[in-house]
Amino acid sequence: MPKRRKESPQKQAIRKMMQEYLKENDIPIKNGTDVNSVMRDMMSVLLEGSLEGELEDELGYSKYDYRNKETDNSRNGYSSKIMHTNYGDMNVAIPRDRNGEYEPQLIKKYQNTVTQDMEERILSMYAKGMTTNDIESHMRELYDIDISDSTISRVTDKIIPIVKEWQERPLEEVYAVFFMDA
């Protein structure tokens, strides 16, 4: 068995934590689906923890530290949001504040994908001349989700103003051209 390269202390700690987690919870890893399931759970925990930290920063006090509270705003439970990820759909608990002032930055208000490259992929496929039906079937394969033609059209409609602006831009009278032949 080849020897591992020297790992950072952080990676060693994560490796140990994962080994203990899998062993203690008797989670067998037999195939890619099992790995995706564990990754989805980990991502969910990481996102929820980060969102809690965001709200803590926003309010200026930690969850049970009412003595240091310097605001009239406070926590107000959670809302549930289904997020689409490369690992499959996951449910994320988004913390709320009583005054409704907290705007999560990690997962924006109307965002439903963790990987923002989904729109970029749709736009890229559209720019390469694929039909919305082709794009729909590719997205179904990539993300294992049903995405409608109207959703794809809504995404591709975002690029139309940019294309029109580029097409109607004023041109320079002279352009410098450098040509090399090898």
C-alpha positions as CSV (number, residue, x, y, z in Angstrom):
1,M,0.0,0.0,0.0
2,P,1.5,3.4,-1.0
3,K,2.4,5.7,1.9
4,R,0.3,8.9,2.2
5,R,1.9,12.2,1.8
6,K,2.3,14.3,4.9
7,E,-1.1,15.6,5.8
8,S,-1.9,18.8,7.5
9,P,-3.1,18.6,11.1
10,Q,-6.5,19.7,10.0
11,K,-6.8,16.9,7.4
12,Q,-5.6,14.4,10.0
13,A,-8.3,15.6,12.5
14,I,-11.0,15.4,9.8
15,R,-9.9,11.9,8.8
16,K,-10.0,10.7,12.5
17,M,-13.3,12.3,13.1
18,M,-14.8,10.7,9.9
19,Q,-13.5,7.3,10.8
20,E,-14.9,7.5,14.3
21,Y,-18.3,8.8,13.0
22,L,-18.6,6.0,10.5
23,K,-17.6,3.4,13.0
24,E,-19.8,4.7,15.9
25,N,-22.9,5.0,13.7
26,D,-22.2,1.7,11.9
27,I,-22.4,3.4,8.4
28,P,-21.1,1.2,5.7
29,I,-19.5,2.8,2.6
30,K,-20.0,0.3,-0.2
31,N,-20.5,2.6,-3.2
32,G,-20.8,6.2,-4.5
33,T,-24.4,6.5,-3.3
34,D,-23.3,5.8,0.3
35,V,-20.5,8.4,-0.1
36,N,-23.1,11.0,-1.5
37,S,-25.4,10.3,1.5
38,V,-22.6,11.0,4.0
39,M,-21.4,14.0,2.1
40,R,-25.0,15.4,1.9
41,D,-25.4,15.0,5.7
42,M,-22.0,16.7,6.3
43,M,-22.8,19.5,4.0
44,S,-26.1,20.1,5.7
45,V,-24.4,20.2,9.2
46,L,-21.7,22.6,7.8
47,L,-24.3,24.9,6.2
48,E,-26.5,25.0,9.3
49,G,-23.6,25.7,11.5
50,S,-22.4,28.5,9.3
51,L,-25.9,30.1,9.1
52,E,-26.0,30.0,12.9
53,G,-22.7,31.8,13.0
54,E,-24.0,34.4,10.6
55,L,-27.1,35.1,12.7
56,E,-24.9,35.2,15.8
57,D,-22.8,37.9,14.2
58,E,-25.9,39.8,13.0
59,L,-27.5,39.8,16.5
60,G,-24.2,40.3,18.4
61,Y,-24.6,37.6,20.9
62,S,-24.4,33.8,21.0
63,K,-27.4,31.5,21.2
64,Y,-27.8,31.3,25.0
65,D,-25.9,34.4,26.0
66,Y,-28.8,36.7,26.9
67,R,-26.8,38.7,29.4
68,N,-24.6,40.2,26.6
69,K,-27.6,41.0,24.4
70,E,-27.5,44.6,23.2
71,T,-30.3,44.5,20.7
72,D,-34.1,44.1,20.9
73,N,-34.0,41.6,18.1
74,S,-33.7,37.9,19.0
75,R,-33.8,34.4,17.4
76,N,-37.1,33.2,16.1
77,G,-36.8,29.5,15.2
78,Y,-36.0,28.1,11.8
79,S,-37.5,27.8,8.4
80,S,-36.9,24.7,6.3
81,K,-35.4,24.9,2.8
82,I,-34.7,22.1,0.3
83,M,-31.4,22.7,-1.4
84,H,-30.2,20.9,-4.5
85,T,-26.6,19.8,-4.4
86,N,-24.3,17.6,-6.4
87,Y,-24.9,15.0,-3.6
88,G,-28.7,15.1,-4.0
89,D,-31.5,17.2,-2.3
90,M,-31.1,18.0,1.3
91,N,-33.2,19.8,3.9
92,V,-31.5,22.8,5.6
93,A,-32.8,24.6,8.7
94,I,-32.4,28.3,8.1
95,P,-32.4,30.4,11.3
96,R,-34.7,33.4,11.6
97,D,-34.7,36.5,13.7
98,R,-37.8,38.0,15.3
99,N,-37.6,41.4,13.4
100,G,-37.0,39.7,10.0
101,E,-33.9,41.7,9.5
102,Y,-31.5,38.8,9.1
103,E,-30.6,38.1,5.4
104,P,-28.5,34.9,5.1
105,Q,-25.4,35.5,3.0
106,L,-24.3,31.8,2.6
107,I,-27.7,30.7,1.3
108,K,-29.4,33.7,-0.2
109,K,-33.2,34.2,0.2
110,Y,-34.4,32.7,-3.1
111,Q,-31.4,30.4,-3.7
112,N,-32.3,26.7,-3.9
113,T,-29.0,25.3,-5.2
114,V,-25.7,25.1,-3.2
115,T,-23.8,24.9,-6.4
116,Q,-24.3,28.1,-8.2
117,D,-22.7,26.6,-11.3
118,M,-26.1,25.2,-12.3
119,E,-27.2,28.4,-14.0
120,E,-23.7,28.8,-15.5
121,R,-24.0,25.3,-17.0
122,I,-27.4,26.1,-18.4
123,L,-26.2,29.3,-19.9
124,S,-23.1,27.6,-21.3
125,M,-25.2,24.8,-22.9
126,Y,-27.6,27.4,-24.3
127,A,-24.7,29.5,-25.7
128,K,-23.5,26.4,-27.5
129,G,-26.8,26.0,-29.3
130,M,-28.5,23.3,-27.3
131,T,-32.3,23.3,-27.1
132,T,-34.2,23.6,-23.8
133,N,-35.2,19.9,-24.1
134,D,-31.5,18.9,-24.5
135,I,-30.6,21.1,-21.6
136,E,-33.4,19.7,-19.5
137,S,-32.2,16.1,-20.1
138,H,-28.6,17.0,-19.3
139,M,-29.6,18.7,-16.0
140,R,-31.7,15.7,-15.1
141,E,-28.5,13.6,-15.6
142,L,-26.2,15.9,-13.8
143,Y,-28.3,16.9,-10.8
144,D,-30.9,14.1,-10.7
145,I,-33.7,16.7,-10.5
146,D,-36.6,17.5,-12.7
147,I,-36.1,20.9,-14.2
148,S,-38.8,22.4,-16.5
149,D,-38.4,24.1,-19.9
150,S,-39.8,27.2,-18.3
151,T,-37.1,27.2,-15.6
152,I,-34.4,26.8,-18.3
153,S,-36.1,29.6,-20.4
154,R,-36.1,31.9,-17.3
155,V,-32.4,31.3,-16.8
156,T,-31.5,31.7,-20.5
157,D,-33.6,34.9,-20.6
158,K,-31.0,36.4,-18.2
159,I,-28.4,36.3,-20.9
160,I,-30.4,37.9,-23.7
161,P,-29.9,41.5,-22.4
162,I,-26.2,40.9,-22.1
163,V,-26.0,39.5,-25.6
164,K,-28.0,42.5,-27.0
165,E,-25.8,45.0,-25.2
166,W,-22.7,43.3,-26.6
167,Q,-24.1,43.2,-30.1
168,E,-25.1,46.9,-30.0
169,R,-21.9,48.2,-28.4
170,P,-20.1,51.0,-30.3
171,L,-17.2,49.8,-32.3
172,E,-13.8,51.5,-32.5
173,E,-12.7,52.8,-35.9
174,V,-9.4,50.9,-35.9
175,Y,-8.4,47.7,-34.1
176,A,-4.9,46.6,-33.7
177,V,-4.4,43.0,-34.8
178,F,-1.3,40.8,-34.2
179,F,-1.0,37.6,-36.2
180,M,1.6,35.0,-35.7
181,D,2.2,31.9,-37.8
182,A,4.4,29.1,-36.6
